[in-house]
Amino acid sequence: MGTSIRMAEELSFQDWLETILEAEDNYEEKAREIEEKNRDSDGFQTHTNFHGTPDDPHQVRLRVTQSEPHRPEVDKQAVRQLHHRVKREKSSIPAKKFDFDTNLEIVLDVAERYYEALQCEIVSPKNSVM
């Protein structure tokens, strides 16, 4: 996640997906550990590349320029990686029985929890088309 925004914008959807799937060993476990440290100490843990506080988190602003819905393609290997990642994050969830969007939502939810614990957040400007 230390990649520049310009570089990240040039990646395909599959590249973005693979980056998220490979970024941390287990978002859920790491988020729980960080939240516990933040509760039990005077300070708080932040992302190594960004500085933020609970009152002023590091923000990444995303602007969606596409007005039409887009269904990106991902190869079968990426789908298998996604299923594996869902099982690693939430072992009780039958990833293969859910569609791609549901599985991706599960992974993105735990990744968001992880980054919020590190005082980071993604902000979508109001004028973005979503």
C-alpha positions as a Markdown table, in Angstrom:
| # | Residue | x | y | z |
|---|---|---|---|---|
| 1 | Met | 0.0 | 0.0 | 0.0 |
| 2 | Gly | 3.0 | 2.2 | -0.2 |
| 3 | Thr | 2.5 | 2.7 | -3.9 |
| 4 | Ser | 2.0 | 6.2 | -5.2 |
| 5 | Ile | -1.5 | 7.1 | -6.2 |
| 6 | Arg | -0.5 | 7.8 | -9.8 |
| 7 | Met | 1.0 | 4.3 | -10.1 |
| 8 | Ala | -2.1 | 2.8 | -8.5 |
| 9 | Glu | -4.4 | 4.5 | -10.9 |
| 10 | Glu | -2.6 | 2.8 | -13.8 |
| 11 | Leu | -3.2 | -0.7 | -12.5 |
| 12 | Ser | -6.0 | -2.9 | -13.8 |
| 13 | Phe | -8.8 | -4.1 | -11.6 |
| 14 | Gln | -7.1 | -7.5 | -11.3 |
| 15 | Asp | -3.9 | -5.8 | -10.2 |
| 16 | Trp | -5.8 | -3.9 | -7.6 |
| 17 | Leu | -7.5 | -7.1 | -6.4 |
| 18 | Glu | -4.2 | -9.0 | -6.2 |
| 19 | Thr | -2.6 | -6.1 | -4.2 |
| 20 | Ile | -5.5 | -6.2 | -1.7 |
| 21 | Leu | -5.4 | -10.0 | -1.4 |
| 22 | Glu | -1.6 | -10.1 | -0.9 |
| 23 | Ala | -1.1 | -7.0 | 1.3 |
| 24 | Glu | -1.5 | -8.5 | 4.7 |
| 25 | Asp | -1.5 | -12.1 | 6.0 |
| 26 | Asn | -4.8 | -11.7 | 7.8 |
| 27 | Tyr | -6.6 | -8.3 | 8.0 |
| 28 | Glu | -9.1 | -9.5 | 10.6 |
| 29 | Glu | -6.4 | -10.7 | 13.0 |
| 30 | Lys | -4.2 | -7.7 | 12.5 |
| 31 | Ala | -7.1 | -5.3 | 13.0 |
| 32 | Arg | -8.1 | -7.0 | 16.2 |
| 33 | Glu | -4.5 | -6.8 | 17.5 |
| 34 | Ile | -4.1 | -3.1 | 16.6 |
| 35 | Glu | -7.5 | -2.2 | 18.1 |
| 36 | Glu | -6.5 | -4.0 | 21.4 |
| 37 | Lys | -3.1 | -2.1 | 21.5 |
| 38 | Asn | -4.9 | 1.1 | 20.9 |
| 39 | Arg | -7.3 | 0.5 | 23.7 |
| 40 | Asp | -4.6 | -0.7 | 26.2 |
| 41 | Ser | -2.1 | 2.1 | 25.6 |
| 42 | Asp | -1.9 | 5.9 | 25.8 |
| 43 | Gly | -1.0 | 6.2 | 22.1 |
| 44 | Phe | -2.3 | 4.6 | 18.9 |
| 45 | Gln | -0.7 | 2.6 | 16.1 |
| 46 | Thr | -0.5 | 4.2 | 12.6 |
| 47 | His | 0.3 | 2.9 | 9.2 |
| 48 | Thr | 4.1 | 2.9 | 8.6 |
| 49 | Asn | 3.8 | 5.1 | 5.5 |
| 50 | Phe | 1.2 | 7.6 | 6.7 |
| 51 | His | 0.6 | 9.7 | 9.8 |
| 52 | Gly | -2.8 | 10.1 | 11.2 |
| 53 | Thr | -4.7 | 10.4 | 14.5 |
| 54 | Pro | -8.1 | 9.2 | 15.5 |
| 55 | Asp | -9.4 | 12.8 | 15.2 |
| 56 | Asp | -7.5 | 13.5 | 12.0 |
| 57 | Pro | -6.9 | 10.2 | 10.1 |
| 58 | His | -4.8 | 10.0 | 7.0 |
| 59 | Gln | -7.2 | 10.3 | 4.1 |
| 60 | Val | -7.0 | 9.0 | 0.5 |
| 61 | Arg | -9.5 | 10.7 | -1.7 |
| 62 | Leu | -10.8 | 8.7 | -4.6 |
| 63 | Arg | -12.6 | 10.2 | -7.5 |
| 64 | Val | -14.6 | 8.0 | -9.8 |
| 65 | Thr | -14.7 | 9.4 | -13.3 |
| 66 | Gln | -16.6 | 6.6 | -14.9 |
| 67 | Ser | -20.4 | 7.3 | -15.3 |
| 68 | Glu | -21.3 | 3.8 | -16.6 |
| 69 | Pro | -21.1 | 0.7 | -14.5 |
| 70 | His | -18.1 | -1.5 | -15.3 |
| 71 | Arg | -17.7 | -5.2 | -14.8 |
| 72 | Pro | -14.0 | -5.9 | -14.9 |
| 73 | Glu | -12.6 | -9.3 | -15.8 |
| 74 | Val | -10.5 | -11.3 | -13.4 |
| 75 | Asp | -8.9 | -14.6 | -14.2 |
| 76 | Lys | -9.7 | -17.9 | -12.5 |
| 77 | Gln | -6.6 | -17.7 | -10.4 |
| 78 | Ala | -7.6 | -14.4 | -8.9 |
| 79 | Val | -11.0 | -15.8 | -8.1 |
| 80 | Arg | -9.3 | -18.8 | -6.3 |
| 81 | Gln | -7.1 | -16.3 | -4.4 |
| 82 | Leu | -10.2 | -14.4 | -3.4 |
| 83 | His | -11.9 | -17.6 | -2.1 |
| 84 | His | -8.8 | -18.5 | -0.2 |
| 85 | Arg | -8.5 | -15.0 | 1.3 |
| 86 | Val | -12.2 | -15.1 | 2.4 |
| 87 | Lys | -11.6 | -18.5 | 4.1 |
| 88 | Arg | -8.5 | -17.1 | 5.8 |
| 89 | Glu | -10.3 | -14.0 | 7.1 |
| 90 | Lys | -13.6 | -15.7 | 8.0 |
| 91 | Ser | -13.2 | -19.4 | 8.2 |
| 92 | Ser | -16.9 | -20.1 | 8.7 |
| 93 | Ile | -18.0 | -18.5 | 5.4 |
| 94 | Pro | -18.5 | -20.8 | 2.4 |
| 95 | Ala | -16.7 | -18.6 | -0.1 |
| 96 | Lys | -17.3 | -20.9 | -3.1 |
| 97 | Lys | -21.1 | -20.6 | -2.6 |
| 98 | Phe | -21.0 | -16.8 | -2.8 |
| 99 | Asp | -20.7 | -14.7 | -5.9 |
| 100 | Phe | -17.6 | -12.6 | -6.6 |
| 101 | Asp | -19.1 | -9.4 | -5.3 |
| 102 | Thr | -20.1 | -10.8 | -2.0 |
| 103 | Asn | -16.6 | -12.4 | -1.5 |
| 104 | Leu | -14.9 | -9.1 | -2.5 |
| 105 | Glu | -17.1 | -7.2 | -0.1 |
| 106 | Ile | -16.1 | -9.5 | 2.8 |
| 107 | Val | -12.4 | -8.9 | 2.1 |
| 108 | Leu | -12.8 | -5.2 | 1.6 |
| 109 | Asp | -14.8 | -4.9 | 4.9 |
| 110 | Val | -12.0 | -6.5 | 6.9 |
| 111 | Ala | -9.3 | -4.5 | 5.0 |
| 112 | Glu | -11.2 | -1.3 | 5.8 |
| 113 | Arg | -11.3 | -2.3 | 9.5 |
| 114 | Tyr | -7.6 | -2.9 | 9.4 |
| 115 | Tyr | -6.8 | 0.5 | 7.9 |
| 116 | Glu | -9.2 | 2.3 | 10.1 |
| 117 | Ala | -7.4 | 0.8 | 13.1 |
| 118 | Leu | -4.2 | 2.3 | 11.6 |
| 119 | Gln | -5.9 | 5.8 | 11.4 |
| 120 | Cys | -6.4 | 5.7 | 7.6 |
| 121 | Glu | -9.6 | 6.2 | 5.7 |
| 122 | Ile | -10.7 | 6.4 | 2.1 |
| 123 | Val | -12.9 | 9.4 | 1.2 |
| 124 | Ser | -15.0 | 9.8 | -1.8 |
| 125 | Pro | -15.7 | 13.4 | -2.8 |
| 126 | Lys | -19.3 | 14.3 | -3.1 |
| 127 | Asn | -19.0 | 15.2 | -6.8 |
| 128 | Ser | -17.8 | 11.7 | -7.7 |
| 129 | Val | -20.0 | 9.5 | -9.8 |
| 130 | Met | -20.5 | 6.2 | -8.2 |
